[in-house]
């Protein structure tokens, strides 16, 4: 079988590829920013003295971590619309991503918190630090620093999972590619192009996360610890 590549057929659609990549990045940035906040709050709630709060957060995390992402998107976009709660495709996609990344972030951050030695907390209490200061300086920031590589990997996986949002007609990179290949009938070339674009986006995100780590974790930078 002789197959002739024809990437020139895709040139008229370069703006569509670019817009799809921009949409993918926008969805990822919003989902990661909001999901990180939700994840941290949930991780703190999992250590709460209130059993009902630990139970509620635990149920949320278990449901999200044990159901496929595509089912979560369908539930939010199609399921909620059946009871009158409709929302735009972009918002529904980001909402599903936030819920998903929040649950995984909560468990990652909680694992970092559990690694904090109780002696450090006792020492902070002996020094008269407030509960807020203890959580911020002794528990939270060192924990995030410790699990930062795992967090960034999860965030990049979330970026790659934006491809699933094309199933509800989101105009992300994969959604755009699906449209383009249906116009040009050059499926092989189209998906080679978006694979290359995803690789570029992945490395850009890794560079961005590394730059953020250098800014917020100066101790690691001074020690030369890998970020």
Order of alpha helices (4+ residues) and beta strands (2+ residues): alpha-alpha-alpha-alpha-alpha-alpha-alpha-alpha-alpha
